[in-house]
Amino acid sequence: MARRKFERIEIIAALTVLVLFASNCGLSKDKKERTYPEQGKVLKMRLPGTDDASGADVTTQRNGRRTQVVPAGGPIYEISTETKNYEFQSRSPKDRLEIGADVQFRIDGDFAYIKAGEKEAKYRVVDIELKPTK
């Protein structure tokens, strides 16, 4: 009789440890809240393969013939914050930002994640330029 009582206590203790372990291992469905510390304004957009300043096609000379250079990807956006100017390239032509729109974003490695409602859109960071101090 005492042996059975001891086995029940062992089983209850093992189950308790298992439940506590599972709750601490991230098995819960709670998503980590993402923060977007950067805030800026979309200044302009250009298509890949065009010159930044004039919007003219970027071309190369090869064997006396003109050939157009067209990089892969979607449009490139210039976004200005208080201290920096960024250039982000969308991964798809479907991803669009409105010129003059205020955006919130975060940088993670070579990518920027722009908040879009409850979701976020992923852009490749093409360039980061510090603004001169006043």
Residue frames as qw, qx, qy, qz and C-alpha x, y, z in Angstrom:
[[0.000, 0.885, 0.465, 0.000, 0.00, 0.00, 0.00],
 [0.294, -0.813, 0.107, 0.491, 2.78, 2.41, 0.88],
 [0.454, -0.122, 0.599, 0.648, 4.54, 1.51, -2.37],
 [0.245, 0.632, 0.638, 0.365, 1.48, 2.49, -4.49],
 [0.139, -0.946, -0.224, 0.191, 1.18, 5.81, -2.68],
 [0.420, -0.584, 0.356, 0.596, 4.87, 6.48, -3.36],
 [0.408, 0.197, 0.673, 0.585, 4.40, 5.69, -7.12],
 [0.110, 0.841, 0.509, 0.148, 1.47, 8.12, -7.34],
 [0.270, -0.882, 0.028, 0.386, 3.54, 10.87, -5.77],
 [0.464, -0.282, 0.541, 0.643, 6.33, 10.19, -8.28],
 [0.312, 0.492, 0.674, 0.454, 3.89, 10.39, -11.20],
 [0.047, -0.938, -0.342, 0.044, 2.32, 13.62, -9.91],
 [0.380, -0.736, 0.221, 0.515, 5.77, 15.15, -9.36],
 [0.453, -0.024, 0.630, 0.631, 6.92, 14.14, -12.85],
 [0.209, 0.700, 0.602, 0.322, 3.77, 15.61, -14.45],
 [0.191, -0.934, -0.162, 0.253, 4.18, 18.84, -12.49],
 [0.422, -0.518, 0.410, 0.621, 7.79, 19.21, -13.65],
 [0.394, 0.269, 0.694, 0.539, 6.74, 18.47, -17.25],
 [0.084, 0.864, 0.482, 0.116, 3.99, 21.12, -17.18],
 [0.278, -0.878, 0.056, 0.386, 6.32, 23.74, -15.71],
 [0.472, -0.275, 0.558, 0.624, 9.03, 22.91, -18.23],
 [0.336, 0.492, 0.674, 0.437, 6.62, 23.09, -21.18],
 [0.004, -0.940, -0.339, 0.042, 5.26, 26.47, -20.10],
 [0.316, -0.811, 0.234, 0.434, 8.77, 27.93, -19.86],
 [0.546, -0.109, 0.630, 0.541, 10.03, 26.52, -23.16],
 [0.177, 0.351, -0.293, -0.872, 7.99, 28.81, -25.36],
 [0.077, 0.253, 0.933, 0.245, 5.31, 26.31, -26.17],
 [0.184, 0.667, 0.506, -0.516, 2.74, 28.99, -25.52],
 [0.465, 0.596, 0.514, 0.406, 1.26, 30.73, -28.55],
 [0.114, -0.922, -0.102, 0.357, 2.18, 34.24, -27.36],
 [0.663, 0.555, 0.089, 0.494, 3.99, 36.15, -30.14],
 [0.490, -0.363, -0.115, 0.784, 6.83, 38.46, -29.27],
 [0.184, 0.928, 0.257, -0.196, 5.83, 42.09, -29.76],
 [0.643, 0.248, 0.192, 0.699, 7.96, 43.65, -32.50],
 [0.131, -0.826, -0.144, 0.529, 9.09, 47.23, -32.13],
 [0.562, 0.606, 0.269, 0.494, 9.75, 49.69, -34.94],
 [0.437, -0.629, -0.157, 0.624, 12.18, 52.26, -33.49],
 [0.247, -0.117, 0.359, 0.892, 12.86, 54.12, -36.75],
 [0.306, 0.755, 0.523, -0.250, 10.40, 56.61, -38.18],
 [0.238, -0.286, 0.392, 0.842, 10.73, 58.44, -41.50],
 [0.526, 0.641, 0.190, -0.526, 9.10, 59.76, -44.65],
 [0.695, 0.249, 0.552, 0.387, 9.21, 58.28, -48.16],
 [0.031, -0.656, 0.153, 0.738, 10.84, 60.97, -50.31],
 [0.512, 0.540, -0.390, -0.543, 11.05, 59.37, -53.72],
 [0.845, 0.035, 0.533, -0.017, 11.01, 56.15, -55.71],
 [0.314, 0.630, -0.553, -0.446, 13.08, 54.98, -58.65],
 [0.973, 0.152, 0.012, -0.171, 13.06, 51.83, -60.68],
 [0.687, -0.407, 0.485, 0.358, 16.07, 49.53, -60.71],
 [0.625, 0.275, 0.494, 0.538, 18.26, 50.16, -63.74],
 [0.179, 0.887, 0.214, 0.367, 17.69, 53.93, -63.73],
 [0.411, 0.295, -0.313, 0.804, 20.09, 56.66, -62.73],
 [0.294, -0.538, -0.612, 0.500, 19.36, 58.15, -59.31],
 [0.091, -0.418, -0.071, 0.901, 19.65, 61.80, -60.34],
 [0.244, 0.229, -0.385, -0.860, 18.09, 61.98, -63.79],
 [0.728, 0.212, 0.487, -0.434, 15.89, 58.90, -63.96],
 [0.567, 0.575, -0.463, -0.365, 17.58, 58.01, -67.26],
 [0.997, 0.011, -0.068, -0.021, 18.36, 54.41, -68.14],
 [0.399, -0.689, 0.577, 0.182, 21.71, 53.20, -66.90],
 [0.883, 0.459, -0.067, -0.068, 23.50, 51.70, -69.88],
 [0.590, -0.517, 0.507, 0.357, 26.80, 50.03, -70.52],
 [0.490, 0.686, -0.405, -0.355, 28.89, 49.92, -73.69],
 [0.696, -0.211, 0.682, 0.075, 29.63, 46.43, -74.96],
 [0.509, 0.110, 0.690, 0.503, 31.18, 45.69, -78.36],
 [0.013, 0.022, 0.340, 0.940, 29.91, 49.02, -79.68],
 [0.359, -0.483, -0.645, -0.471, 26.30, 48.27, -78.76],
 [0.309, -0.382, 0.365, -0.791, 24.20, 49.75, -75.97],
 [0.516, -0.255, -0.817, -0.032, 22.87, 47.26, -73.47],
 [0.440, -0.635, 0.045, -0.633, 20.55, 48.09, -70.61],
 [0.265, 0.117, -0.841, 0.458, 21.48, 47.00, -67.10],
 [0.609, -0.439, -0.176, -0.637, 18.38, 45.91, -65.17],
 [0.009, 0.251, -0.855, 0.453, 18.98, 44.66, -61.61],
 [0.403, -0.367, -0.823, -0.159, 16.50, 42.18, -60.14],
 [0.180, -0.375, -0.638, 0.648, 13.90, 43.30, -57.65],
 [0.056, 0.830, 0.549, 0.080, 11.23, 45.91, -57.24],
 [0.142, 0.880, 0.027, 0.453, 11.39, 49.69, -56.90],
 [0.558, -0.061, -0.411, 0.719, 13.97, 51.45, -54.74],
 [0.241, -0.886, -0.325, -0.226, 12.63, 53.94, -52.19],
 [0.341, 0.319, -0.386, 0.796, 14.47, 56.77, -50.47],
 [0.529, -0.720, -0.442, -0.077, 13.36, 57.22, -46.87],
 [0.228, 0.536, -0.325, 0.745, 14.51, 60.10, -44.70],
 [0.592, -0.615, -0.479, 0.205, 14.70, 60.10, -40.89],
 [0.231, -0.971, 0.019, 0.065, 16.01, 62.82, -38.59],
 [0.422, -0.714, 0.488, 0.273, 19.60, 61.57, -38.77],
 [0.392, -0.196, 0.801, 0.407, 19.87, 59.31, -41.86],
 [0.637, 0.414, -0.221, -0.611, 18.75, 58.75, -45.43],
 [0.575, -0.094, 0.813, 0.011, 17.98, 55.16, -46.37],
 [0.530, 0.314, -0.499, -0.609, 17.44, 53.40, -49.67],
 [0.575, -0.018, 0.779, -0.249, 15.28, 50.28, -49.50],
 [0.361, 0.202, -0.680, -0.605, 14.52, 47.95, -52.39],
 [0.793, -0.020, 0.311, -0.524, 11.32, 45.98, -52.35],
 [0.386, -0.207, 0.884, 0.165, 11.68, 42.30, -53.09],
 [0.329, 0.452, 0.804, 0.201, 8.64, 42.33, -55.32],
 [0.020, 0.220, 0.297, 0.929, 7.15, 44.92, -57.68],
 [0.393, -0.607, -0.635, -0.273, 3.85, 44.32, -55.81],
 [0.480, -0.572, -0.388, 0.540, 5.23, 45.94, -52.61],
 [0.222, 0.646, 0.201, 0.702, 4.51, 49.66, -52.94],
 [0.313, -0.508, -0.407, 0.692, 5.06, 52.66, -50.69],
 [0.187, 0.896, 0.362, 0.175, 3.32, 55.98, -51.25],
 [0.427, 0.328, -0.118, 0.835, 5.57, 59.01, -51.82],
 [0.197, -0.517, 0.126, -0.823, 5.21, 61.35, -48.83],
 [0.796, -0.433, -0.356, -0.227, 3.93, 58.59, -46.54],
 [0.288, -0.663, 0.584, -0.369, 5.19, 58.33, -42.96],
 [0.861, 0.056, -0.502, -0.063, 6.64, 54.88, -42.21],
 [0.567, -0.640, 0.477, -0.203, 7.79, 53.03, -39.11],
 [0.862, 0.335, -0.380, 0.008, 10.51, 50.43, -39.58],
 [0.671, -0.621, 0.397, 0.076, 13.24, 48.39, -37.99],
 [0.486, 0.654, -0.575, -0.076, 16.60, 47.33, -39.37],
 [0.845, -0.319, 0.425, -0.052, 17.77, 43.74, -38.93],
 [0.676, -0.113, 0.553, 0.475, 21.04, 42.99, -40.73],
 [0.157, -0.065, 0.532, 0.829, 20.73, 43.70, -44.45],
 [0.118, -0.512, -0.742, -0.416, 16.95, 44.03, -44.31],
 [0.194, -0.053, 0.274, -0.941, 14.42, 46.63, -43.22],
 [0.092, -0.440, -0.893, -0.028, 11.00, 45.63, -41.98],
 [0.169, -0.161, -0.045, -0.971, 8.33, 48.27, -42.54],
 [0.238, 0.288, 0.780, -0.502, 5.20, 48.11, -40.43],
 [0.293, -0.075, -0.544, -0.783, 2.14, 47.59, -42.62],
 [0.716, -0.365, -0.207, -0.558, -0.93, 47.34, -40.38],
 [0.836, -0.439, 0.283, -0.170, -0.70, 44.13, -38.37],
 [0.930, 0.161, 0.129, 0.303, 1.96, 42.73, -40.72],
 [0.233, -0.777, 0.325, 0.486, 5.34, 43.90, -41.92],
 [0.775, 0.631, -0.018, 0.023, 6.93, 44.15, -45.36],
 [0.739, -0.402, 0.294, 0.454, 10.54, 43.10, -45.92],
 [0.458, 0.884, -0.091, 0.027, 12.87, 45.35, -47.95],
 [0.830, 0.031, -0.054, 0.554, 16.57, 45.04, -48.78],
 [0.229, -0.893, 0.042, 0.384, 18.74, 47.88, -47.44],
 [0.719, 0.583, 0.090, 0.367, 20.58, 49.29, -50.46],
 [0.402, 0.424, -0.214, 0.783, 22.23, 52.33, -48.85],
 [0.440, -0.796, -0.360, 0.208, 22.44, 54.22, -45.56],
 [0.406, 0.474, -0.061, 0.779, 23.78, 57.78, -45.50],
 [0.344, -0.549, -0.465, 0.603, 24.26, 59.94, -42.41],
 [0.140, 0.910, 0.260, 0.292, 22.86, 63.46, -42.67],
 [0.415, 0.357, -0.304, 0.779, 25.33, 66.26, -41.93],
 [0.349, -0.578, -0.563, 0.477, 25.05, 67.73, -38.45],
 [0.099, 0.869, 0.279, 0.397, 23.66, 71.23, -38.23]]
